[in-house]
Amino acid sequence: NKETGELEVLKAQVSETGESFKKLGAEAQGGGEQLEKLVGSMAKLASATAIIAFMKSAIIEANQSAEAFRHLKSQMDAVVMSFDLNQERINSWAEAMQGVAHLQDDLAINSLSKVIGKTKDLELSMKLVQLSQDIAISSGREFQSTLDGLTNAIARPERGLAQLQLQYGAQISGAKNVGEAINMLARDY
């Protein structure tokens, strides 16, 4: 599979690094006239090490993103929403969140998955994650606690409006329900 192939490439690069260490040791024994070769070998070794670190990081990020999407799919299946029908829209949304808000794909998708479990509404869930990020960027509030507060307000509307009024005060003055309060916040942020 793809991940096994990537691991094989990484294994080959690690082997090359080991060979570079052996060459470096042999070249160092040659004396002072070999100093130039030593410096060149060290640069190659540093490059190989950087490439290996980058590859390892890329593989880890890809696995985290894939896991986030698997979790989102299972969450959507649990609330009888079609992941397959919405996958393109979700991908576009996640890319936009990453580009505009610098929110990592796996954080955006994991947040969306968590919110969908409570709202059972893809559009509303996307809106809440986006709004939470906008509020966090604009006001300095912490993203996750902002998202939790908005999601809990939607999930428990009987107490939700009062909770939002405590947090946002005059910004949502006049809101008659949680939906109006969320719309007011979206307008402001």
C-alpha positions in Angstrom: 0.0 0.0 0.0 1.0 3.6 -0.2 2.2 3.9 3.4 4.4 0.8 3.1 6.0 2.2 -0.1 6.7 5.5 1.8 8.2 3.5 4.6 10.5 1.6 2.2 11.7 4.9 0.7 12.4 6.2 4.2 14.2 2.9 5.1 16.4 3.4 2.0 17.2 6.9 3.0 18.2 5.8 6.5 20.5 3.2 4.9 22.1 5.9 2.7 22.6 8.0 5.8 24.5 5.1 7.5 26.7 4.7 4.4 27.4 8.5 4.6 28.5 8.1 8.2 30.9 5.3 7.1 32.3 7.4 4.3 32.6 10.4 6.6 34.7 8.3 9.0 37.0 7.0 6.3 37.5 10.5 4.9 38.3 11.9 8.3 41.1 9.4 8.7 42.8 10.8 5.6 44.3 13.8 7.5 44.1 17.6 7.0 44.1 17.5 3.2 40.8 15.6 3.4 39.1 18.5 5.3 37.4 19.8 2.2 35.9 16.3 1.5 34.9 16.1 5.1 33.0 19.3 5.0 31.3 18.2 1.7 30.3 14.9 3.3 28.9 16.6 6.3 26.7 18.8 4.1 25.4 15.7 2.3 24.7 14.1 5.6 22.9 17.1 6.9 20.8 17.2 3.7 20.0 13.5 4.0 19.0 14.0 7.7 16.8 17.0 6.8 15.1 15.0 4.0 14.5 12.1 6.3 13.0 14.4 9.0 10.8 16.0 6.4 9.6 12.6 5.0 8.9 11.3 8.5 6.9 14.5 9.3 4.9 14.2 6.0 4.1 10.6 6.7 2.9 11.4 10.2 0.7 14.3 9.0 -0.8 12.2 6.2 -1.6 9.4 8.7 -3.2 12.0 11.1 -5.3 13.5 8.3 -6.4 10.1 7.1 -7.4 9.1 10.6 -9.3 12.4 11.0 -11.3 11.7 7.8 -12.0 8.1 8.9 -13.3 9.3 12.2 -15.5 12.0 10.5 -16.9 9.4 8.1 -17.8 7.1 11.0 -19.4 10.0 12.9 -21.4 11.0 9.8 -22.5 7.4 9.3 -23.6 7.3 12.9 -26.0 10.3 12.4 -27.1 9.0 9.0 -25.3 11.5 6.9 -23.6 10.5 3.7 -19.9 11.2 3.9 -19.4 10.1 0.3 -21.9 12.6 -1.1 -20.4 15.4 0.9 -16.7 14.5 0.7 -15.8 17.0 -2.0 -17.5 19.8 -0.1 -15.8 18.8 3.1 -12.4 18.7 1.4 -12.9 22.2 -0.1 -14.0 23.5 3.3 -11.0 21.9 5.1 -8.6 23.4 2.5 -10.2 26.8 2.9 -9.9 26.6 6.7 -6.3 25.7 6.4 -5.6 28.5 3.9 -7.5 31.3 5.5 -7.3 30.4 9.1 -4.1 28.3 9.1 -6.0 25.6 10.8 -4.4 22.2 10.2 -6.5 19.7 8.2 -6.7 17.2 10.9 -7.7 19.8 13.5 -10.4 21.2 11.3 -11.7 17.7 10.4 -11.5 16.4 14.0 -13.4 19.5 15.2 -16.0 19.1 12.5 -16.5 15.4 13.5 -17.0 16.4 17.1 -19.5 19.1 16.3 -21.5 16.9 13.8 -22.0 14.4 16.6 -23.9 17.1 18.6 -25.6 19.1 15.8 -26.3 16.3 13.3 -26.1 19.0 10.7 -23.1 19.3 8.3 -23.7 22.9 7.3 -24.2 24.2 10.8 -21.2 22.2 12.0 -19.0 23.8 9.3 -20.3 27.2 10.3 -19.6 26.7 14.0 -16.0 25.5 13.4 -15.4 28.5 11.0 -17.0 30.9 13.4 -14.9 29.6 16.3 -11.8 30.0 14.4 -12.8 33.6 13.3 -13.6 34.5 17.0 -10.3 32.9 18.2 -8.3 34.9 15.6 -10.1 38.2 16.1 -10.5 38.2 19.9 -7.6 36.0 21.1 -10.0 33.5 22.7 -8.9 29.9 22.6 -10.3 28.0 19.6 -11.3 24.8 21.3 -13.1 26.4 24.2 -14.9 28.8 21.8 -16.0 25.9 19.7 -17.2 23.9 22.8 -19.2 26.9 24.0 -20.9 27.5 20.6 -21.6 23.7 20.2 -23.0 23.3 23.7 -25.2 26.3 23.2 -26.7 24.6 20.0 -26.9 21.2 21.7 -28.7 22.7 24.8 -30.7 25.7 23.6 -32.7 26.0 26.8 -29.4 27.2 28.5 -27.4 28.0 25.4 -28.6 31.6 24.9 -27.9 32.5 28.5 -24.4 31.0 28.3 -23.7 32.9 25.1 -25.0 36.2 26.6 -22.5 35.7 29.5 -19.6 35.2 27.1 -20.5 37.7 24.4 -22.7 40.3 26.2 -23.7 43.3 24.1 -22.5 41.6 20.8 -25.6 39.4 20.9 -28.0 41.9 22.6 -31.5 41.4 21.4 -31.0 37.8 20.3 -34.2 35.8 21.0 -32.6 32.3 20.6 -29.3 30.6 20.0 -29.6 30.7 16.2 -30.0 34.4 16.2 -27.0 34.8 18.6 -24.8 32.6 16.3 -25.9 34.7 13.3 -25.0 37.9 15.2 -21.6 36.6 16.1 -21.0 35.4 12.5 -21.9 38.9 11.3 -19.5 40.5 13.7 -16.6 38.2 13.1 
